[in-house]
Amino acid sequence: MSTTELLAAASAIVFAAGVVRGLTGFGFAALSVVGLAFLLPVREAVPAVLCLEVCASLALLPKCWRRVDWQLSRPLLMAALCGVPAGLFGLTRFDSHAMTIAVYVLIGVLAVLGLARVRLPVGGGVSGAWVVGGATGALLAAFSVGGPLVAAWMAHAGTRPDRMRATLVVVFGAIDLVSVAALAATGNLGAETPLRVLLLLPCTYAGLWLGEILFARVAAERVVIFVQWLLLALASIGLYSVLVA
């Protein structure tokens, strides 16, 4: 594949992921990494995707700021940071393969139950945010999985689509910013990452723009259903990638 073809394919991937991020507030990293893994080594794709995620969050934040559920976002972020050491500890103690499978199965089950309109007794308050946030931080540190878990929890807790989207933008933006800083501090950001981000940023922003337009025009109920299908798709893709690895 030529350099031009590689750039065109990567641009199409981040554009599609940007549309999803603009519409739902999450899913950019998962979709981008899965797609770019066919074009680049994962260890090279992840830093670029995280940087694009931060840029996406900054672009979405001004319009989302007033809708953010700060009562949930603060404990989610604090708990996620607290959960990181537990995830690093678990990485050396537990079977990461089995744990990753369990996480994807959980997300898939939650998505199926959501599509079937089965309500779970999941608390949507601060206590639930601490539990889910801690689990997310641990899972991200140990297995690079966890974002869809927050989205699934908020969907089942009955969070309004606009508040859910805004809160996810803030939460994931902060987590991604910390991740990029950690990569830079440890020398793992990659010399080619800035150029890749610069080349892919226009298509990322174009996707975000289209996603925001769709969010403003699509009925809230349809957004909720789309989120559930997206969670199911991400869980299925994740399971496939783990099981065939």
The 8 nearest C-alpha neighbors of each residue, nearest first, counted from 0:
[[1, 4, 5, 2, 3, 38, 6, 8],
 [2, 0, 4, 3, 5, 6, 7, 8],
 [1, 3, 5, 4, 6, 0, 7, 8],
 [2, 4, 6, 5, 1, 7, 0, 8],
 [5, 3, 7, 1, 6, 2, 0, 8],
 [4, 6, 2, 8, 3, 7, 1, 9],
 [5, 7, 9, 3, 4, 8, 10, 2],
 [6, 8, 4, 10, 5, 9, 3, 11],
 [7, 9, 11, 5, 10, 6, 4, 12],
 [10, 8, 6, 12, 11, 7, 5, 13],
 [11, 9, 7, 13, 12, 8, 199, 202],
 [12, 10, 14, 8, 9, 13, 7, 15],
 [13, 11, 9, 15, 10, 14, 31, 34],
 [12, 14, 16, 10, 203, 15, 11, 31],
 [13, 15, 206, 17, 203, 202, 11, 12],
 [16, 14, 18, 12, 17, 13, 206, 11],
 [15, 17, 27, 13, 19, 14, 18, 30],
 [18, 16, 206, 207, 20, 14, 203, 19],
 [17, 19, 210, 206, 207, 21, 15, 16],
 [18, 20, 22, 16, 17, 21, 23, 210],
 [21, 19, 24, 25, 17, 23, 27, 22],
 [22, 20, 210, 207, 211, 18, 19, 24],
 [21, 23, 210, 214, 19, 20, 211, 18],
 [24, 22, 20, 164, 25, 21, 19, 226],
 [25, 23, 164, 20, 168, 167, 21, 22],
 [26, 24, 20, 23, 27, 167, 168, 19],
 [25, 27, 29, 28, 20, 30, 19, 16],
 [28, 26, 16, 20, 30, 29, 25, 31],
 [29, 27, 31, 30, 26, 32, 48, 52],
 [28, 30, 32, 26, 31, 27, 33, 233],
 [29, 31, 33, 27, 28, 32, 16, 26],
 [32, 30, 28, 34, 33, 29, 13, 35],
 [31, 33, 35, 34, 29, 30, 36, 28],
 [32, 34, 30, 36, 31, 35, 29, 37],
 [35, 33, 31, 36, 32, 37, 30, 12],
 [34, 36, 38, 32, 37, 33, 31, 39],
 [35, 37, 39, 41, 38, 33, 34, 32],
 [38, 36, 35, 34, 39, 33, 40, 41],
 [39, 37, 35, 36, 5, 40, 34, 9],
 [40, 38, 36, 35, 44, 37, 41, 43],
 [39, 41, 43, 42, 36, 44, 38, 37],
 [42, 40, 44, 43, 36, 45, 39, 32],
 [41, 43, 40, 44, 45, 46, 39, 187],
 [44, 42, 41, 40, 45, 46, 39, 189],
 [43, 45, 41, 47, 42, 46, 39, 48],
 [44, 46, 48, 47, 42, 43, 41, 49],
 [47, 45, 49, 48, 188, 44, 43, 50],
 [48, 46, 50, 192, 49, 45, 44, 196],
 [47, 49, 51, 45, 50, 46, 52, 28],
 [48, 50, 52, 46, 51, 47, 175, 45],
 [51, 49, 53, 47, 52, 48, 46, 54],
 [50, 52, 54, 48, 53, 49, 55, 47],
 [53, 51, 49, 55, 50, 54, 48, 56],
 [52, 54, 56, 50, 55, 51, 172, 176],
 [53, 55, 51, 57, 52, 56, 58, 50],
 [56, 54, 52, 58, 53, 57, 51, 59],
 [55, 57, 53, 59, 172, 58, 54, 168],
 [58, 56, 54, 60, 55, 59, 53, 61],
 [57, 59, 55, 56, 60, 54, 61, 204],
 [60, 58, 56, 57, 61, 62, 55, 63],
 [59, 61, 63, 57, 62, 64, 58, 56],
 [62, 60, 64, 63, 59, 58, 57, 65],
 [61, 63, 60, 64, 59, 65, 66, 165],
 [64, 62, 165, 60, 66, 61, 65, 59],
 [63, 65, 66, 61, 67, 60, 62, 165],
 [64, 66, 67, 63, 62, 61, 165, 68],
 [67, 65, 162, 63, 64, 165, 68, 161],
 [68, 66, 166, 165, 64, 162, 69, 65],
 [67, 69, 70, 71, 166, 72, 162, 66],
 [70, 68, 72, 71, 67, 73, 166, 74],
 [69, 71, 68, 72, 73, 125, 74, 124],
 [72, 70, 69, 68, 73, 74, 125, 128],
 [71, 73, 69, 75, 74, 70, 68, 76],
 [72, 74, 76, 75, 71, 69, 70, 77],
 [75, 73, 77, 76, 129, 72, 78, 71],
 [76, 74, 132, 72, 128, 78, 73, 77],
 [75, 77, 79, 73, 74, 78, 72, 170],
 [78, 76, 74, 80, 79, 75, 73, 81],
 [77, 79, 133, 132, 81, 75, 129, 80],
 [80, 78, 136, 133, 132, 82, 76, 81],
 [81, 79, 77, 82, 78, 83, 136, 76],
 [82, 80, 78, 79, 83, 77, 133, 84],
 [81, 83, 133, 137, 136, 79, 85, 80],
 [82, 84, 137, 136, 86, 140, 85, 80],
 [85, 83, 87, 86, 82, 88, 81, 137],
 [86, 84, 88, 82, 83, 87, 137, 89],
 [137, 85, 87, 141, 89, 83, 140, 88],
 [86, 88, 84, 90, 85, 89, 141, 140],
 [89, 87, 85, 86, 90, 91, 84, 92],
 [90, 88, 92, 86, 91, 87, 93, 85],
 [91, 89, 87, 141, 88, 92, 93, 86],
 [90, 92, 89, 88, 93, 87, 94, 95],
 [93, 91, 89, 90, 88, 94, 95, 87],
 [94, 92, 89, 95, 90, 91, 98, 97],
 [93, 95, 96, 97, 98, 92, 90, 91],
 [94, 96, 98, 97, 93, 99, 90, 142],
 [97, 95, 99, 94, 98, 100, 241, 242],
 [98, 96, 100, 99, 95, 94, 101, 93],
 [97, 99, 101, 95, 100, 96, 102, 94],
 [100, 98, 102, 96, 101, 97, 95, 103],
 [99, 101, 97, 103, 98, 102, 104, 238],
 [100, 102, 98, 104, 99, 103, 105, 97],
 [103, 101, 105, 99, 104, 100, 98, 106],
 [102, 104, 234, 106, 100, 105, 101, 107],
 [103, 105, 107, 101, 102, 106, 108, 100],
 [106, 104, 102, 108, 103, 107, 101, 109],
 [107, 105, 103, 109, 104, 108, 148, 234],
 [108, 106, 231, 104, 110, 234, 105, 109],
 [107, 109, 111, 105, 110, 106, 104, 112],
 [110, 108, 112, 106, 107, 111, 113, 105],
 [109, 111, 227, 113, 107, 108, 112, 231],
 [112, 110, 114, 108, 113, 109, 115, 107],
 [111, 113, 115, 117, 109, 114, 110, 116],
 [112, 114, 116, 110, 115, 111, 117, 109],
 [115, 113, 111, 116, 112, 110, 227, 224],
 [114, 116, 112, 113, 117, 111, 110, 118],
 [117, 115, 113, 114, 112, 118, 111, 155],
 [116, 118, 112, 115, 113, 119, 114, 111],
 [117, 119, 116, 155, 120, 113, 112, 121],
 [118, 120, 121, 117, 155, 156, 112, 122],
 [121, 119, 122, 118, 156, 155, 123, 117],
 [122, 120, 119, 156, 123, 155, 127, 152],
 [123, 121, 127, 124, 156, 120, 126, 125],
 [122, 124, 156, 127, 121, 153, 125, 128],
 [125, 123, 127, 126, 122, 128, 71, 70],
 [124, 126, 128, 127, 71, 129, 74, 70],
 [127, 125, 129, 128, 124, 130, 122, 123],
 [126, 128, 130, 122, 125, 124, 129, 123],
 [129, 127, 125, 131, 75, 126, 130, 132],
 [130, 128, 132, 126, 78, 127, 74, 131],
 [129, 131, 127, 133, 128, 132, 134, 126],
 [130, 132, 134, 128, 133, 129, 135, 127],
 [133, 131, 75, 79, 78, 135, 129, 134],
 [134, 132, 78, 82, 79, 136, 130, 135],
 [133, 135, 131, 137, 132, 136, 138, 130],
 [136, 134, 145, 132, 138, 133, 137, 79],
 [137, 135, 79, 82, 83, 139, 133, 138],
 [86, 136, 138, 82, 83, 134, 140, 135],
 [137, 139, 135, 141, 145, 140, 144, 142],
 [140, 138, 143, 144, 136, 145, 137, 142],
 [139, 141, 86, 137, 83, 138, 87, 143],
 [140, 142, 86, 138, 90, 87, 139, 137],
 [141, 143, 144, 138, 139, 140, 99, 95],
 [144, 142, 139, 140, 141, 138, 145, 146],
 [145, 143, 139, 142, 138, 146, 99, 135],
 [144, 146, 135, 148, 138, 139, 147, 143],
 [145, 147, 148, 149, 144, 150, 135, 171],
 [148, 146, 150, 149, 145, 151, 230, 106],
 [147, 149, 151, 145, 146, 150, 106, 152],
 [150, 148, 152, 147, 151, 146, 153, 131],
 [149, 151, 147, 153, 148, 152, 154, 146],
 [150, 152, 148, 154, 149, 153, 147, 155],
 [153, 151, 149, 155, 154, 150, 156, 148],
 [152, 154, 156, 150, 155, 151, 158, 149],
 [155, 153, 151, 157, 156, 152, 158, 150],
 [156, 154, 152, 157, 153, 151, 118, 119],
 [155, 157, 123, 153, 154, 158, 152, 121],
 [156, 158, 155, 154, 159, 153, 123, 160],
 [157, 159, 153, 156, 163, 154, 160, 162],
 [158, 160, 162, 161, 163, 157, 219, 154],
 [161, 159, 163, 162, 164, 219, 158, 223],
 [162, 160, 164, 163, 159, 165, 66, 219],
 [163, 161, 165, 66, 159, 164, 160, 67],
 [162, 164, 160, 166, 161, 165, 158, 159],
 [163, 165, 24, 161, 167, 23, 162, 166],
 [166, 164, 63, 67, 162, 168, 167, 163],
 [167, 165, 67, 163, 169, 168, 164, 68],
 [166, 168, 170, 164, 169, 24, 165, 171],
 [169, 167, 165, 24, 166, 171, 170, 56],
 [170, 168, 172, 166, 167, 171, 173, 165],
 [171, 169, 167, 173, 172, 168, 166, 72],
 [170, 172, 174, 173, 168, 169, 167, 175],
 [171, 173, 169, 175, 56, 53, 170, 174],
 [172, 174, 176, 170, 171, 175, 169, 177],
 [175, 173, 171, 177, 176, 172, 178, 170],
 [176, 174, 178, 172, 177, 173, 49, 171],
 [175, 177, 173, 179, 178, 174, 53, 172],
 [176, 178, 180, 174, 175, 179, 181, 173],
 [177, 179, 175, 181, 176, 180, 182, 174],
 [180, 178, 182, 176, 181, 177, 175, 183],
 [181, 179, 177, 183, 178, 182, 184, 176],
 [180, 182, 178, 184, 179, 183, 177, 185],
 [183, 181, 187, 188, 179, 185, 180, 184],
 [182, 184, 188, 180, 186, 181, 185, 187],
 [185, 183, 181, 182, 186, 180, 187, 188],
 [186, 184, 182, 183, 187, 181, 188, 180],
 [185, 187, 183, 184, 188, 182, 189, 181],
 [188, 186, 182, 189, 185, 183, 184, 46],
 [187, 189, 182, 183, 46, 186, 192, 190],
 [190, 188, 192, 187, 191, 43, 186, 46],
 [189, 191, 192, 188, 193, 194, 187, 186],
 [192, 190, 189, 194, 193, 195, 43, 188],
 [191, 193, 195, 47, 189, 194, 190, 196],
 [194, 192, 196, 195, 191, 197, 190, 47],
 [195, 193, 197, 196, 192, 191, 198, 190],
 [196, 194, 192, 198, 197, 193, 199, 191],
 [195, 197, 193, 199, 194, 198, 200, 47],
 [196, 198, 194, 200, 195, 199, 193, 201],
 [197, 199, 195, 196, 200, 194, 201, 6],
 [200, 198, 196, 197, 201, 202, 10, 195],
 [199, 201, 203, 197, 202, 196, 198, 204],
 [202, 200, 204, 203, 199, 205, 198, 197],
 [203, 201, 205, 14, 204, 200, 199, 10],
 [202, 204, 200, 14, 17, 206, 201, 13],
 [205, 203, 207, 201, 206, 202, 208, 200],
 [204, 206, 202, 208, 203, 207, 201, 209],
 [207, 205, 17, 18, 14, 209, 203, 204],
 [208, 206, 21, 17, 204, 210, 18, 205],
 [207, 209, 205, 211, 206, 210, 204, 212],
 [208, 210, 212, 206, 211, 207, 18, 213],
 [211, 209, 21, 18, 22, 207, 213, 212],
 [212, 210, 21, 214, 208, 213, 209, 22],
 [213, 211, 209, 215, 210, 214, 216, 208],
 [212, 214, 210, 216, 211, 215, 217, 209],
 [215, 213, 211, 22, 212, 217, 216, 210],
 [214, 216, 212, 213, 217, 211, 218, 22],
 [217, 215, 213, 214, 212, 218, 211, 219],
 [216, 218, 214, 213, 215, 219, 221, 222],
 [217, 219, 221, 220, 222, 216, 214, 215],
 [218, 220, 222, 221, 160, 223, 217, 159],
 [221, 219, 223, 222, 218, 224, 160, 217],
 [222, 220, 224, 223, 218, 219, 225, 217],
 [221, 223, 225, 219, 220, 224, 226, 218],
 [222, 224, 226, 220, 221, 225, 219, 227],
 [225, 223, 221, 227, 226, 222, 228, 220],
 [224, 226, 222, 228, 227, 223, 229, 221],
 [227, 225, 229, 223, 224, 228, 230, 222],
 [226, 228, 110, 230, 224, 229, 225, 231],
 [229, 227, 231, 225, 230, 226, 232, 224],
 [230, 228, 226, 232, 231, 227, 225, 233],
 [231, 229, 227, 233, 228, 232, 110, 234],
 [230, 232, 107, 228, 234, 229, 110, 233],
 [231, 233, 229, 235, 234, 230, 236, 228],
 [234, 232, 236, 230, 235, 231, 237, 229],
 [233, 235, 103, 237, 231, 107, 232, 236],
 [236, 234, 232, 238, 237, 233, 231, 239],
 [237, 235, 233, 239, 238, 234, 232, 240],
 [236, 238, 234, 240, 235, 239, 233, 241],
 [239, 237, 241, 235, 240, 236, 242, 234],
 [238, 240, 236, 242, 237, 241, 243, 235],
 [239, 241, 237, 238, 243, 242, 244, 236],
 [242, 240, 238, 244, 239, 243, 237, 100],
 [241, 243, 239, 244, 240, 238, 100, 237],
 [244, 242, 240, 241, 239, 238, 237, 236],
 [243, 241, 242, 240, 239, 96, 238, 237]]
